[in-house]
């Protein structure tokens, strides 16, 4: 693809801002410099599609181990591995045995889809996992687990006990409600909507065993844990200790804003006009289901737990306005996340390759983040992940501009975060509705080609080949 003059102008416009921005950021970032996670590059591995070592069609821990030399050569210092804990994988779609794994049935185990297990006397020994941690350590690479604390699988032992009766000792480990009577019909207690619900998709599901509703911020197969119960809080701290004792460098912690909900179960503000064209979840102000102030007490407890171990780290997934995001650093006296992920750039569509406003978008977003960052905190830059369309899609397949954007952010103080395949300019691939596995696709058939996340989760392209990029058929609607 020839590099036109206007494309060069965009690149020069972006790069011309870097020196001023770096000088403004350097004093902000140096106070916390020194830890390995402040000096190294993070690389996200989506294990299902990274490397299949045993030929069963699904990536695995041995596949990751095989590719450690590649990661070392790439300059990666630590990897975040998306969920590998035991799971029925219902978030991979009905009737399948794939792997997304955000519905965890056992927080103390590895799913056999990813690796072997050897049961010893007492606790299970996760052999493939231990070997991966050891091999990574030898290569000078640390491993971060994906910790999914907001919910469990509805097939977990905890939930099976909780749903068994209203008097079970784990009943209060989840959020239950008898519902309300509306003209003689039992209805959910409020209007809260599921993130994965589609349509009006209620966040409440009626369980037939006790005829009460349980709350789920995401899929009905992912019931929310009740963090107002001290037993739940302590149980999840023990999960952290379990994996830290196995040698992990820390955690990427999932869906942090969703931990606590309004105990009064008040309705969220709802825009009915918006709902004529969008799903209910996207037409609500999530005042009562996200970013509860008491979330911070829970995270402070996690940080204290992680700090029981030498030089470990917590990264947090928080999609929130900058003011709310910065609160998740805590304070120097009550620290929370070492690094809350910075998604300011991830959410930007940079426009067409010839659009000179690209440089302004980058400059403004970097400047706003730098201004908001507390002077004792360490920043980071996320350009891609498994939940968002790839950078190449957002840059309209301009590889030169993509290289410039990555080089720009590598020059900035803060930890770069790379999603697998972005380093070789991978693009989204078109996945027809009939092959969808992501709940965001399956439950939103009219907009699956935009909302579905399967296109950015396709296999790592280790060998040359060609696949039809997503944009070429994104205009096609389901029949």
C-alpha positions in Angstrom: 0.0 0.0 0.0 1.7 3.3 -1.1 2.1 5.9 1.6 0.3 9.0 0.4 1.3 12.6 1.5 -1.8 13.0 3.7 -1.0 9.8 5.5 2.5 11.0 6.1 1.0 14.3 7.5 -1.0 12.3 9.9 2.0 10.4 11.1 4.1 13.5 11.4 1.3 15.2 13.3 1.1 12.4 15.8 4.8 12.2 16.3 5.3 15.9 16.6 3.3 15.9 19.8 5.2 13.1 21.5 8.1 15.1 22.9 5.9 17.7 24.6 3.6 14.9 26.0 6.5 12.8 27.2 8.1 15.8 29.0 4.8 16.5 30.7 4.4 12.9 31.7 7.9 12.0 32.8 7.6 13.7 36.2 4.3 12.1 36.8 5.6 8.6 36.1 9.1 8.4 37.6 7.9 8.4 41.3 6.8 4.8 41.0 9.4 3.5 38.6 11.4 0.4 39.4 9.1 -2.6 39.7 9.2 -5.2 36.9 5.6 -4.4 35.8 6.6 -0.8 35.4 9.6 -1.5 33.1 8.4 -4.4 31.0 5.8 -4.9 28.2 2.6 -6.8 29.0 1.3 -9.3 26.4 -2.3 -10.6 26.5 -2.7 -14.2 25.6 -6.2 -15.5 24.7 -5.4 -19.1 25.3 -8.1 -20.7 23.2 -6.7 -19.2 20.0 -3.0 -18.7 20.8 -1.3 -22.1 20.2 -2.7 -25.6 20.1 0.0 -28.1 21.2 -2.0 -31.3 21.3 -4.0 -31.0 18.0 -7.5 -30.9 19.6 -8.3 -27.6 17.9 -8.0 -25.5 21.1 -5.0 -23.6 22.4 -3.6 -24.8 25.7 -0.9 -24.3 28.3 1.7 -26.4 26.5 1.1 -24.2 23.5 1.9 -21.1 25.5 5.0 -22.8 26.8 6.1 -23.7 23.3 5.9 -20.0 22.3 7.9 -18.6 25.2 11.0 -18.1 23.0 8.9 -16.0 20.6 7.6 -13.9 23.4 11.1 -13.5 24.8 12.4 -12.4 21.3 9.5 -10.0 21.0 10.6 -8.3 24.2 7.7 -9.3 26.4 8.3 -9.1 30.2 5.1 -10.6 31.4 1.9 -12.2 30.0 -1.7 -12.0 31.1 -3.4 -15.2 30.3 -7.2 -14.9 29.8 -9.2 -17.3 32.0 -8.0 -20.9 32.3 -9.7 -21.9 35.6 -12.2 -24.7 35.5 -15.4 -23.8 33.7 -18.3 -25.3 31.7 -17.5 -22.6 29.1 -21.1 -21.6 28.6 -20.0 -18.2 27.6 -18.7 -19.9 24.4 -22.3 -20.6 23.4 -24.9 -23.3 23.9 -24.0 -26.9 23.3 -20.3 -26.2 22.7 -17.1 -27.0 24.5 -15.0 -24.1 23.5 -13.2 -21.7 25.8 -13.9 -18.3 27.0 -14.0 -19.3 30.7 -15.5 -16.3 32.4 -18.0 -18.6 34.0 -15.8 -20.3 36.6 -17.0 -23.4 38.4 -13.9 -24.0 40.5 -11.5 -21.1 41.3 -8.9 -23.5 42.6 -8.4 -25.6 39.5 -7.3 -25.5 35.8 -9.8 -26.6 33.2 -8.6 -29.8 31.6 -9.3 -28.3 28.2 -6.1 -26.2 28.7 -3.9 -28.7 30.6 -3.5 -32.0 32.5 -4.1 -32.5 36.2 -2.5 -34.9 38.6 -4.5 -35.4 41.8 -2.2 -35.9 44.8 -2.8 -36.4 48.4 -4.8 -33.3 49.5 -5.0 -30.4 47.0 -4.9 -31.0 43.3 -1.6 -30.5 41.6 -1.9 -28.5 38.3 1.1 -30.0 36.5 0.9 -28.2 33.1 0.4 -25.0 34.9 3.3 -25.4 37.2 5.5 -26.4 34.3 4.4 -23.3 32.4 5.2 -21.0 35.4 8.6 -22.6 35.8 9.4 -22.4 32.0 8.3 -18.7 32.0 10.5 -18.0 35.0 13.5 -19.5 33.2 12.8 -17.3 30.2 12.5 -14.2 32.4 8.8 -13.8 31.8 6.2 -13.5 34.6 2.7 -14.9 34.4 -0.5 -13.1 35.4 -3.7 -15.0 36.0 -7.1 -13.7 35.0 -9.1 -13.4 38.2 -12.9 -13.2 37.6 -14.4 -12.3 41.0 -17.7 -10.7 40.2 -19.5 -14.0 39.5 -19.2 -17.7 39.3 -20.7 -20.3 37.0 -24.2 -21.4 37.8 -22.6 -24.9 37.8 -20.2 -24.1 40.6 -20.5 -26.0 43.9 -21.1 -22.7 45.6 -24.1 -21.8 43.5 -25.5 -25.3 43.5 -25.5 -25.1 47.3 -26.9 -21.6 47.3 -29.9 -22.5 45.0 -30.6 -25.8 46.8 -32.7 -24.1 49.6 -33.4 -20.8 51.2 -31.8 -22.0 54.4 -28.5 -23.3 52.9 -25.4 -21.9 54.5 -24.3 -20.5 51.1 -27.7 -19.0 50.2 -26.4 -15.5 51.0 -23.3 -16.0 48.9 -25.4 -14.8 45.9 -28.0 -12.2 45.5 -31.6 -13.5 45.7 -35.0 -11.9 45.7 -38.5 -13.3 45.8 -39.7 -10.8 43.1 -42.6 -8.5 43.1 -46.3 -9.0 42.2 -47.4 -7.0 39.2 -51.1 -7.5 38.5 -51.0 -11.0 39.8 -47.8 -11.9 37.9 -44.4 -12.4 39.5 -41.8 -10.1 38.1 -38.1 -9.2 38.8 -37.6 -6.8 41.7 -36.4 -3.9 39.4 -35.4 -2.9 35.9 -31.7 -3.8 36.0 -30.6 -5.2 32.6 -28.0 -7.8 31.8 -24.9 -6.8 29.9 -25.4 -9.8 27.7 -29.2 -9.7 27.7 -30.1 -8.4 24.3 -33.5 -6.7 23.9 -35.0 -5.9 27.3 -32.7 -8.7 28.8 -33.4 -8.6 32.6 -30.4 -9.1 34.9 -32.7 -11.4 37.0 -33.5 -15.0 36.4 -36.2 -17.0 38.2 -34.7 -20.2 39.6 -37.3 -23.0 39.8 -36.0 -24.7 42.9 -36.9 -21.9 45.4 -39.0 -19.8 43.1 -36.7 -16.8 43.7 -34.7 -14.6 41.3 -31.0 -14.4 41.3 -29.0 -11.4 40.0 -26.5 -11.6 37.1 -24.8 -8.6 35.7 -23.8 -10.7 32.7 -25.2 -14.0 31.4 -27.8 -16.0 33.3 -25.1 -18.7 33.7 -22.9 -16.2 35.6 -24.7 -15.4 38.9 -23.2 -12.5 40.8 -21.4 -13.2 44.1 -22.6 -11.2 47.1 -19.7 -9.1 48.3 -21.7 -7.7 51.2 -21.2 -11.2 52.7 -17.8 -11.3 54.6 -17.6 -15.0 53.9 -17.5 -14.3 50.1 -14.8 -11.6 50.6 -12.6 -14.0 52.6 -13.2 -16.9 50.1 -11.9 -14.8 47.2 -8.9 -13.6 49.1 -8.0 -17.3 49.6 -8.3 -17.8 45.8 -5.7 -15.1 45.3 -3.4 -16.7 47.8 -3.8 -20.1 46.2 -2.4 -18.9 42.8 0.2 -16.7 44.3 1.6 -19.7 46.2 1.9 -21.4 42.8 4.2 -18.7 41.6 2.1 -16.3 39.5 3.3 -12.7 39.3 -0.1 -11.3 40.0 -3.5 -10.8 38.4 -5.6 -9.1 35.8 -8.9 -8.6 37.6 -12.1 -8.7 35.6 -15.2 -6.5 35.6 -14.3 -4.5 38.7 -17.0 -1.9 38.6 -19.7 -4.6 39.0 -18.7 -6.0 42.4 -21.4 -4.3 44.5 -25.0 -3.3 43.7 -27.5 -1.0 45.5 -28.8 -2.9 48.5 -32.2 -1.0 48.1 -32.4 -2.4 44.5 -33.6 0.9 43.2 -34.5 1.2 39.5 -31.8 2.6 37.2 -32.7 5.7 35.1 -33.9 4.4 31.7 -34.2 6.3 28.4 -37.2 4.8 26.6 -36.4 6.8 23.4 -33.0 5.3 23.3 -34.5 1.8 23.7 -36.3 2.1 20.4 -33.0 1.5 18.6 -30.7 0.1 21.3 -30.8 -2.6 23.9 -32.0 -1.7 27.4 -28.6 -2.1 29.0 -27.2 0.6 26.8 -30.1 3.0 27.6 -29.6 3.0 31.4 -27.5 5.1 33.7 -25.8 2.4 35.8 -25.8 4.3 39.0 -26.9 1.4 41.1 -25.0 -1.5 39.6 -21.5 -0.1 38.9 -18.8 1.8 40.7 -20.3 1.5 44.2 -18.1 3.5 46.6 -17.7 0.4 48.8 -16.0 -1.4 45.9 -12.8 0.3 47.0 -12.8 -1.5 50.4 -12.9 -4.9 48.7 -10.0 -3.9 46.4 -8.0 -2.6 49.3 -8.4 -6.0 50.9 -7.2 -7.7 47.7 -4.2 -5.4 47.5 -3.3 -6.3 51.1 -3.6 -10.0 50.3 -1.4 -9.7 47.2 1.1 -7.6 49.1 1.6 -10.5 51.5 3.8 -11.9 48.7 7.0 -10.3 47.4 6.7 -7.9 44.5 3.4 -9.0 42.9 0.9 -6.9 40.9 -2.8 -6.2 40.3 -4.1 -4.8 37.1 -7.8 -3.9 37.0 -10.3 -3.9 34.2 -12.3 -0.8 34.7 -14.3 0.9 31.9 -15.1 4.2 33.6 -14.7 7.9 33.1 -11.2 9.1 34.0 -12.3 10.6 37.4 -13.8 7.3 38.5 -10.9 5.3 37.0 -8.3 7.2 39.0 -10.1 6.4 42.2 -9.2 2.7 41.7 -5.5 3.5 42.4 -6.6 4.2 46.0 -4.3 6.4 48.0 -0.7 6.1 49.1 -2.0 5.0 52.5 -4.8 2.8 51.2 -3.6 1.5 47.8 -5.8 -0.4 45.5 -4.7 -1.5 42.0 -1.1 -1.1 41.0 -2.5 -0.2 37.6 -6.1 0.2 36.5 -6.1 -0.4 32.7 -6.3 2.8 30.6 -8.8 2.3 27.9 -8.9 5.9 26.6 -7.3 5.0 23.3 -8.9 1.6 23.0 -12.3 3.1 22.5 -11.3 5.5 19.8 -12.0 5.1 16.1 -9.2 7.1 14.5 -11.2 7.8 11.4 -10.0 7.2 7.8 -6.2 6.9 7.1 -6.2 10.3 5.4 -8.0 12.1 8.2 -5.7 14.7 9.8 -7.8 14.7 12.9 -6.1 11.4 13.9 -3.2 13.3 15.5 -5.6 15.5 17.5 -7.5 12.4 18.8 -4.3 10.9 20.1 -3.0 14.1 21.5 -6.1 15.0 23.4 -6.7 11.5 24.9 -3.1 11.2 26.1 -3.1 14.7 27.5 -6.4 14.1 29.4 -5.1 10.9 30.9 -1.8 12.5 31.9 -3.6 15.3 33.6 -5.8 13.0 35.6 -3.1 10.5 36.7 -2.0 11.1 40.3 1.6 12.0 40.7 2.5 8.9 42.7 0.9 6.5 40.2 2.1 4.5 37.2 0.2 4.6 34.0 -0.3 2.2 31.1 -1.5 2.2 27.5 -3.9 -0.4 26.1 -4.4 -0.5 22.3 -6.2 -3.8 22.0 -7.8 -6.7 23.8 -10.2 -9.6 23.4 -13.3 -7.4 23.9 -12.7 -4.8 21.2 -12.2 -4.6 17.5 -8.5 -4.8 16.6 -6.4 -1.7 16.2 -6.0 -2.5 12.5 -9.8 -2.3 12.1 -9.9 1.0 13.9 -7.1 2.3 11.7 -8.8 1.0 8.5 -6.0 -1.4 7.6 -3.2 1.2 7.4 -0.2 -0.7 8.6 2.1 2.3 8.5 -0.2 4.3 10.7 -0.6 1.3 13.0 3.2 1.1 13.4 3.4 4.8 14.1 0.6 4.6 16.7 2.4 1.7 18.5 5.8 3.4 18.4 4.2 6.6 19.7 2.8 4.8 22.8 6.0 2.8 23.4 7.8 6.2 23.7 5.4 7.3 26.5 6.1 6.6 30.1 3.9 3.7 31.3 3.4 0.1 30.7 2.5 -0.9 27.1 -0.2 -3.6 26.8 -0.1 -5.7 23.6 -2.9 -8.1 22.5 -1.8 -11.2 20.7 -1.5 -10.7 17.0 -1.4 -7.0 17.0 2.4 -7.2 16.7 1.9 -8.8 13.3 -1.0 -6.5 12.2 -3.8 -9.1 12.5 -7.3 -7.9 11.6 -10.8 -8.9 12.7 -12.1 -11.8 10.7 -15.7 -12.1 9.6 -17.7 -14.6 11.6 -21.2 -15.3 10.3 -24.0 -15.5 12.8 -24.4 -19.2 12.3 -20.8 -19.7 13.7 -21.1 -17.1 16.5 -20.1 -18.3 20.0 -19.9 -15.0 21.9 -23.0 -14.2 23.9 -22.8 -10.6 22.7 -23.3 -12.0 19.2 -25.8 -14.7 20.0 -28.2 -12.5 21.9 -27.9 -9.6 19.5 -28.7 -11.1 16.1 -29.5 -7.8 14.4 -26.1 -6.2 15.3 -23.9 -9.3 15.7 -21.5 -8.1 13.1 -20.7 -5.0 15.3 -21.4 -6.2 18.8 -19.9 -9.8 18.6 -16.4 -10.2 19.9 -15.5 -13.4 18.0 -13.8 -11.6 15.1 -11.0 -10.3 17.4 -10.6 -13.7 19.1 -9.7 -15.7 16.0 -6.5 -17.9 16.0 -3.0 -16.4 16.1 -1.6 -16.5 12.6 1.6 -18.4 13.1 1.9 -19.4 9.4 1.3 -17.4 6.2 -2.2 -17.5 4.8 -5.2 -15.4 4.0 -8.5 -14.9 5.6 -11.3 -12.5 4.7 -11.2 -9.5 7.0 -14.2 -8.5 8.9 -14.8 -5.1 7.3 -15.3 -6.7 3.8 -18.6 -8.2 4.9 -19.6 -6.3 8.0 -22.5 -4.7 6.1 -24.1 -8.1 5.6 -27.2 -8.6 7.8 -28.5 -12.0 9.1 -31.2 -13.6 7.1 
